[in-house]
Amino acid sequence: MKLVDDAPAPLIILVRPQLGQNIGKAARAMMNFGLTEMRLVSPRDGWPNPDAGPSASGADAVLDQARIFDSVADAIADCSVVYASTVRRRDLVMPVVGPEEMAGEIRSSHGRTAILFGPERSGLESEDVALATKIVTVPINPRFGSLNLAQAVILLAYEWSKGAALAQPTVKEGEPPAPMADLEGLVAQFDHALDGAGYYFPPERTAVTRATLRTILTKASWSTREIRALRGMLRALTGRRSSKN
């Protein structure tokens, strides 16, 4: 996956994950936001895990290429910057950043970067965090700071993805605005229909009302297709389906 500025995408490293389902859900969260490289450090139930696949919901590519390591040190050996994800207070003296700052640093990095996530039950141990270069933490309710593994992954993956060349499935390319001739035809047809219905009353307000009509119809930046649809609706309402106005 390439970023706008071509910085390498971060690795997602799960440290001593406990359940196969959670590994699968983390893989799904990664794939949602364009991350494909997962590393596992001493998964409790071994690897591969038959429970991971169904929970990944199609993110099999992430699971298939996941790499296994015996220690955090081995898993991050080729990384120049490592973020330890935790919401717990630590007695370690090291930089602490938020997700947005982390994402910006990753996008400007020239080397490999990684984000560490701890076991589901306890999170990262202090010894794991000490191997990182920075802590990344999210603002969270101090009375309930519990995130499951997939939630933690998706929060940070999403923040990183803001600078990635990902598509928004619900957004389609806008149609070009219609030429003025099409728009003038729409205005004229509305004007003709309103005039025929006796809408322009009193007569001394006709000029102002027509100006308001034009403002309303020109504000929307209609496309040619939309104008054709509107004119068809008008013809249906006025009973003039063959009208050329």
N, C-alpha and C positions, 0 to 999 in steps of 0.2 A: 504494500500500500504506500503510495507516495503522497507527501504533503504538498501544499502549494509551494513551499520553499525547499522541497526535496530533502528535508531532514528525515532520518530513519524513524520509523514508527517504534514506540517503546515495546519492550518485552513485558509480558505479564507473568510474574513468578508467584506461584502458589506454594507457600511454605507449609509442609506437613498437612495438606488437606485431608479431611477425615472421610467425607462421604463422596462416592462417585457421582451422585446426583448433583452435588454442589459444584463439582468440577465441570460437569456438563452444562450447568446453568451459567457458570462463569464463561465457558467457551461461547455460549450463545450470546452473552452480553458483549464479549469481545467482537464477535463477527458482526453484530448490529452496528458497531461503530468503526469497522475497518481494521481491527487488530487481529492478527492471525498467529502470532508467535507466543505460544504458551510454554512455560517451563515448570516442572513439578519437582519439589524437593521432598523426598521421602514420603510419598503419599501413604497414609496409614494402611490402606487395604491393598496396596500394590498397584501395579499398572501393567497392562490395560485393565480397566474396571468396567464390567458389563453394565453397570448402572449409569455410566456417564453418557453413553450414546443417546438413549431416549430423552434424557433431560436436555441435551444439546439442541434438540429440535432442528436438525439439519446442519448444524455447525460442525460437521464431521471433519472438515479439513483442519480445523484447529486441533481437534483431538488426535487425528492421525499423525500429525507432525510434532506433537508435544514431546519435549525432551525431558528425560529424568536425570536428576542429580542427587547425590548423597548429602550434599551440604549447601547452605546458602552461599558460602564462599566460592564453591565451584560453579554455582549457577550464575553468579554475577562476574565471573572472572574476566569476561570480555567486554564489560560495560564500564563506561567512564563516569556515568552519573546514575545513582540509584536512589529511588525514593521509597521510604518505608511508610506504608499506609497504616495509620493508627489514630484512634481517637482517645487513647489513654494518656494520662500525664506520665512523663518520663523524667528520670533524674539525669538524663544525658544532655550534655551541652553541645547542641548541634542545631543548624538552621531549621526553622519550621516554615513551610510555605502552604498556601491554599491551593486548591485545584487549578484555578485560573493561572496563577503564577507558575505552577508546575508545568502546565501545558505550554505556556510561552517559552519556558526554558527548554523544554524538549524540542520544540519546533526550531529553536535557534542552535541546538546542539549539533556538533559535527560527528560525535561518536555514538556508540550504542548507549541507550538508556533503558532502565528497567524500573518497574513498580512492584514492590513486594507486598503480598497479602498474607496474613497469618492464618492459623487454623481457625475453624469455625467457633470452637468453644472458647478459646482464650486470646486469640489474636497473636500478633508477633511478640516473641520474648525480647527482653532488653538486649540479649546477646545478638539477636537477628537485626534489631534496629541499629545497633552499634556498627554493623557492617555497611550500612547505607551512608550516603553522603548528606541526605536531607530527610526530614520527616514531612510527609504531606498529610494534612488533616482537613476535615470538612466542618463547617459550622453546624452544630447539631444540638438538639435539646439536651442540656446538661443533666436533666432528670431521667433521660432515656437515650443513652448513647449507643444503643445496640444496632449494628447493621449486619445483615447476613452477608456471606461472601459475594454472592452475585450482585447484591445491591452496591457493595463497595466498589466492585469492578466496574459496574455500569456507570456509576457517578464519575469516576476518573476517566474512563474511556470516552464518555460523552464530552467531557471538558476538552480532552485532547482533540476530539473529532471536529470541533468548531473550526479548526484551522485546516482540516483535511478536505480534499476534493470529493466530498460525499454528496450524493443527490438527495433531495427531499422528495420522497415518493408522492406526496400530496400536492406538490407544486409543479405546474406545467408551464411551458413557455407561453408567454402572452402573445395574443394575436396582434398584428400591427393595426394601428388606428385606421379607420376608413378614410378615404379621400374626402375632401370638402364637398364634392359633387354629391356623394352618397348622403352625407349629412344634411345638405340643403334639401335633398329629396324627402328625407324624413321630416324635417321641419315643415316643409310645404304640405305634406300629407296630414300632419297633425293640425296645422293651421286650417286646412280645408275642412277637415272633419269637425273641428271645434266651431268654425264659422257656420257650418251647416246645421249644427245642433243648437245654435243660438247662444253659445257660451260667451261671446264677447258683448258684455252688457255691464254698465252703460256704455254707449258708443265712445264717450270721451276717454274711457280707460282702455280702449282697444290697443293703442300703441304700446302702453306700459305692459299690458298682459301679454302681448306678442313678444316683447323683449324678455319677459320672465320665462316664457315658453322656450325661447331660443337658449337662454342661459341654462335652463334645466337640461335640455337635450344635448347641448354641446359640452357639458361638464364631465360627462361619463367616459369620454374617449372610446366610443363604440367602435367595434370592428365591423367590417363589411358584412360578415355573417350575422352579427347581432342586429345590424340595421335591417337586413333583409327579413329577419325573424320578426322584428317589431312592426315593420310595414305590413307583413302578412297578417299579424294580429289585428292591426288597425283595419285592414280590408275586411277581415272576418266580422269585426264589431260593427262596421258601418254598412255591411252588406254590399260593398263595392269590390268584389273579388277581382274584377277585371280592370279596376281603376289603374291608371298609369301615374297617378299623382305620387 
